[in-house]
Amino acid sequence: MYDVTIIGMGPAGLTAAVYAARKKLSTVLIGEKYGGQMATAPGVENYMGFQYIEGPELLAKFEENVEKYPVVRVEGRVVKIGRQNGQFVTRTADGREFSSRTVIVATGKVPRRLNAPGERELTGRGVSYCAVCDAPLFAGMEVAVVGGGNAALSAAYDLIKIAKHVHVISLEDWIADPVIIDKVKDAPNLTKLVGYETVRIEGEDRVTGIVLRSLATGEEKKLPVQGVFVEVGSVPSTDFVDGLLELNEKGEIKVECDCTTSVPGAFAAGDVSSIPEKQVIVAAGEGAKAALGAYRYLLNQK
């Protein structure tokens, strides 16, 4: 029996673990991927205390803090959270169960798929969801980036330094931060394609092309690319809370300003919650709030 179970090992979950442990709460931290999206993030320029820091380097600093405290770490995919005898029971895919008096959900989001023909079949064979991880594999090649937000243009920035040519494909005009747009807009090996949807991704063993359709004319065109980086946003990782916690129309866990959810004793923090801004620094702050909220909740229990 733990005081708190924290699900998710991104910036929200790791910060929550430190704050919970500092309050002398017995804490178990469960997750599939240590660091979450931060582990593969490109350079971070908006985290206070650092003019510039790469995601893995920032994660290492988070990890140094966590290691100072008696936090039990468990690698595993959580498949269900339930209530039993007034306690929370967290079950992992391999059948393990963890009981706790409170729970903090900080599982973040996962990349959204295009759901275009060929995408799933060619994932890992030219289709990628992580430019930081896979960009070096496409040195000297022609690639496409699908999306027009911060993630897409950050991917494009990584790729223009490596690839022969980068096509950035989006339904609408770019909506990224101006500082990111400025880094790529004048790149000689970048083509901006606005007003196009992806029809299919082609290839047998590897990606050989992407077929687009113009939203204005309906005309289709094929780009002979060897890589497709899908950067069209993400979806909350909330399948395992279905039936327990209330979600909003986006599938995010509804929270109040103190990270409380629809169930007393259950808290949510970071990108998985309904907070409006999805940033590393915001997620870390929300993780701290959730842990302090769990501590206050336990103090008030008889």
C-alpha positions in Angstrom: 0.0 0.0 0.0 1.5 3.3 -1.2 0.4 6.8 -0.3 0.5 7.8 -3.9 0.8 6.1 -7.3 2.2 8.3 -10.1 1.5 7.1 -13.6 3.7 8.6 -16.2 7.5 9.4 -16.3 7.5 12.7 -18.2 8.2 16.1 -16.6 4.9 16.1 -14.7 5.3 12.7 -13.3 9.0 13.1 -12.3 8.3 16.4 -10.6 5.3 15.0 -8.8 7.6 12.1 -7.6 10.1 14.5 -6.1 7.5 16.7 -4.4 5.6 13.6 -3.0 8.8 12.1 -1.7 9.9 15.3 -0.1 6.6 15.2 1.8 7.5 11.8 3.1 4.8 10.1 1.0 5.5 6.5 0.0 5.6 6.8 -3.8 5.5 4.4 -6.7 6.3 5.8 -10.2 5.0 3.7 -13.1 5.5 4.3 -16.8 6.6 2.8 -20.1 9.0 5.4 -21.3 11.3 7.3 -18.9 11.2 11.0 -19.7 8.1 11.0 -21.9 8.3 13.3 -24.9 11.0 15.2 -23.2 13.4 12.3 -23.8 13.3 13.0 -27.5 12.6 16.7 -27.6 14.9 19.0 -29.7 16.5 22.0 -28.1 14.4 23.6 -25.4 14.7 27.4 -25.3 11.9 28.3 -23.0 12.7 26.5 -19.8 13.7 28.9 -17.0 17.3 28.7 -15.8 18.6 27.6 -19.2 19.2 29.7 -22.3 19.2 26.5 -24.3 19.1 22.8 -23.4 18.4 19.7 -25.3 15.6 17.4 -24.1 17.7 14.5 -23.1 20.0 16.8 -21.1 17.1 18.4 -19.3 15.7 14.9 -18.6 19.0 13.9 -17.0 18.8 16.8 -14.6 15.2 15.8 -13.7 16.5 12.2 -13.1 19.3 13.4 -10.8 16.6 15.0 -8.6 14.4 11.9 -8.5 17.4 9.6 -7.6 17.9 11.5 -4.4 14.6 10.2 -3.0 13.1 6.8 -2.1 10.8 6.6 -5.1 9.9 3.0 -6.3 10.2 2.9 -10.1 8.2 0.4 -12.1 8.5 -0.1 -15.9 5.2 -1.1 -17.4 2.1 -0.1 -19.3 -0.9 0.7 -17.1 -4.1 -0.8 -18.5 -6.6 0.1 -15.8 -7.2 2.2 -12.7 -10.0 1.2 -10.4 -11.4 1.8 -6.9 -11.6 -1.0 -4.3 -12.4 -0.5 -0.7 -11.7 3.2 -0.9 -8.3 2.7 -2.4 -7.0 3.1 -5.9 -5.8 -0.1 -7.7 -3.5 0.4 -10.7 -3.0 -2.6 -12.9 -0.3 -3.1 -15.5 -0.3 -5.1 -18.7 1.8 -7.9 -17.2 -0.8 -8.4 -14.4 0.9 -6.5 -11.5 -1.3 -4.5 -9.2 -0.4 -1.5 -7.0 -2.7 -0.2 -4.3 -2.5 3.4 -3.1 -4.5 6.0 -1.2 -4.1 8.6 -3.9 -3.2 8.5 -7.6 -1.7 11.1 -10.0 -2.2 10.6 -13.7 0.6 12.2 -15.7 0.7 10.0 -18.9 0.9 12.9 -21.4 0.0 12.4 -25.0 1.0 10.2 -27.9 1.5 11.2 -31.5 -1.6 11.5 -33.6 -1.6 9.4 -36.8 -2.7 10.5 -40.2 -4.7 7.3 -40.7 -3.6 7.4 -44.4 -3.1 4.2 -46.4 0.4 2.9 -46.1 1.2 4.8 -42.9 1.0 1.9 -40.4 2.5 -0.6 -42.9 5.6 1.6 -43.4 6.1 2.9 -39.8 9.7 2.3 -39.0 10.5 1.9 -42.7 10.4 5.5 -43.7 7.4 6.7 -41.7 8.5 8.3 -38.4 7.0 10.3 -35.5 10.3 11.5 -34.1 12.7 13.7 -36.1 15.1 13.9 -33.2 15.4 10.1 -33.2 15.4 9.4 -36.9 16.6 12.5 -38.8 20.2 11.2 -39.2 18.9 8.1 -41.0 17.7 10.4 -43.9 21.0 12.2 -44.7 21.1 13.3 -48.3 17.5 12.1 -48.9 14.2 13.9 -49.9 11.7 13.8 -47.1 8.2 15.2 -46.2 7.0 16.6 -42.9 3.3 16.6 -42.4 2.0 19.3 -40.0 2.2 23.1 -39.5 2.7 23.5 -35.8 5.7 23.8 -33.5 6.5 20.1 -33.6 6.4 20.0 -37.4 8.6 23.0 -37.9 11.0 21.8 -35.2 11.3 18.6 -37.2 11.8 20.5 -40.4 14.6 22.5 -38.7 16.4 19.3 -37.7 15.9 17.9 -41.2 17.0 20.9 -43.4 20.5 20.4 -41.9 20.6 16.7 -42.9 18.2 16.0 -45.8 18.6 16.9 -49.4 15.2 18.5 -49.5 12.3 18.9 -47.1 8.7 19.3 -48.1 6.5 20.7 -45.3 2.8 19.8 -45.9 -0.1 21.3 -44.0 -3.8 21.7 -44.4 -3.6 25.4 -43.2 -0.9 28.0 -42.9 1.8 27.5 -40.3 0.7 28.1 -36.7 4.1 27.6 -35.0 5.9 30.1 -32.7 7.5 33.0 -34.7 11.0 32.1 -33.5 10.6 28.6 -35.0 9.2 29.9 -38.3 12.1 32.3 -38.6 14.5 29.4 -38.4 13.1 27.5 -41.4 11.2 29.9 -43.7 14.2 30.9 -45.8 15.9 27.5 -46.0 16.9 26.9 -49.6 16.1 23.2 -49.4 12.6 23.6 -47.9 9.3 23.7 -49.8 6.2 25.0 -48.1 3.0 23.2 -49.3 -0.1 24.7 -47.6 -3.6 23.5 -48.4 -2.8 19.9 -49.1 -4.0 16.7 -47.4 -2.2 13.3 -47.5 -3.9 10.8 -49.7 -1.5 7.9 -49.1 2.1 6.9 -48.4 3.6 4.6 -51.0 6.3 2.0 -50.9 6.8 -1.8 -50.5 9.7 -2.4 -48.1 10.5 1.3 -47.7 8.7 4.6 -48.4 9.1 5.7 -52.0 6.6 8.6 -52.1 3.7 10.5 -50.7 0.5 11.4 -52.6 -1.2 14.7 -51.8 -4.5 16.3 -52.7 -5.0 20.0 -53.1 -7.9 21.2 -51.0 -8.5 24.0 -53.5 -8.6 22.1 -56.7 -8.8 18.4 -55.8 -5.8 17.7 -57.9 -3.4 15.0 -56.7 0.4 15.2 -56.8 3.1 12.7 -55.8 6.3 13.6 -54.1 9.2 11.1 -54.5 10.3 11.1 -50.9 12.1 8.5 -48.9 10.9 9.6 -45.5 7.6 10.9 -44.0 7.7 12.6 -40.6 4.2 12.8 -39.2 3.8 15.8 -36.8 0.1 16.5 -36.7 -0.4 16.8 -32.9 -1.1 14.2 -30.3 -3.9 12.5 -28.3 -4.1 12.1 -24.5 -3.1 8.7 -23.1 -6.3 8.2 -21.1 -7.7 4.8 -22.2 -6.9 3.2 -18.8 -9.0 5.8 -16.9 -12.2 5.2 -18.9 -15.2 4.9 -16.6 -13.3 6.4 -13.6 -12.3 10.0 -14.4 -14.3 12.6 -16.3 -12.8 13.6 -19.7 -13.4 16.6 -21.9 -14.3 16.7 -25.6 -10.6 16.3 -26.4 -10.2 13.2 -24.3 -8.2 15.1 -21.7 -8.8 14.5 -18.0 -10.8 17.4 -16.6 -9.0 19.1 -13.7 -9.5 22.1 -11.5 -6.8 24.6 -10.9 -5.4 22.4 -8.1 -5.1 19.4 -10.3 -8.1 17.6 -8.7 -10.3 15.5 -10.9 -13.9 14.2 -10.7 -12.8 11.6 -8.2 -11.6 12.6 -4.7 -8.0 11.5 -4.2 -7.3 11.3 -8.0 -5.2 14.0 -9.6 -4.0 14.7 -13.1 -1.0 16.8 -14.3 0.7 17.8 -17.5 -0.4 17.2 -21.1 -2.9 14.5 -20.2 -5.0 17.1 -18.3 -7.3 19.9 -19.5 -4.8 22.7 -18.7 -4.7 24.9 -21.8 -0.9 25.1 -22.3 1.3 22.1 -23.2 4.8 23.0 -22.3 7.6 21.2 -20.3 7.7 24.0 -17.7 3.9 24.0 -17.3 3.8 20.2 -17.0 6.5 20.3 -14.3 4.6 23.0 -12.3 1.4 21.0 -12.6 3.2 17.9 -11.4 4.3 19.8 -8.3 0.8 21.0 -7.7 -0.7 17.5 -8.0 1.7 16.1 -5.5 1.0 18.9 -3.0 -2.7 18.3 -3.6 -2.3 14.6 -2.8 -0.4 15.5 0.4 -3.2 17.9 1.5 -5.8 15.3 0.7 -4.1 12.7 2.8 -3.7 15.1 5.7 -7.5 15.5 5.7 -8.3 11.8 5.8 -9.0 10.1 9.0 
